[in-house]
Amino acid sequence: MKKGITSVVLIGLSLVLAACSLNTGVASLYKEEFPLHADIQIPASFKDNAEDVISIELEQNGERVEKVESPDFLHAEIWKQDGSLSFPMEEVEQDENGAFYVKKDFDEDGLYFIKLHASSNGSIITPKKQFIVGELSDEELEILQEGAQEEEVDHEHHH
């Protein structure tokens, strides 16, 4: 009796394990993803009373994204850490060489954030980067040393 039950269990396990084996063509059934990557380049210093340029390089599938129709959208929003200054989200500009950039005149010193909203070929990213304009206040220095937790301000916009 014990041998019969053991045999049935072994046969059952064999069938279950055979059903779980990998099918060699399974990977082709899934959509292949090509994540979008952004490199936000902040100027080393900011000029008084002049527009400063923040450059953005996009890469997808190992290639630089530089066509006008791709990315599907590329917007940037910039705000000061304490919430006292916030530039509205706007479309990122592109020069004749295909480089993306944002121009802003920063009249106030402080700790700032820039957040991109980008999409290309189904990949959506929202990278954020902090940067410093001019001199920081003692409070901002303390915040920066503690790990720069941004002020909770609603920056969510829908496309």
Buried (B, 14 or more C-beta within 10 A) or exposed (E): EEEEEEEEEEEEEEEEEEEEEEEEEEEEEEEEEBEBBBEBEBEEEBEEEEEBBBBBBBBBBEEEBBEEEBBBEBBBBBBBBBEEBBBEBEEBBBEEEEBBBBEBEBEEBBBBBBBBBBBBBEBBBBBEBEBBBEEBEEEBEEBBEEEEEBBEEEBEEEE
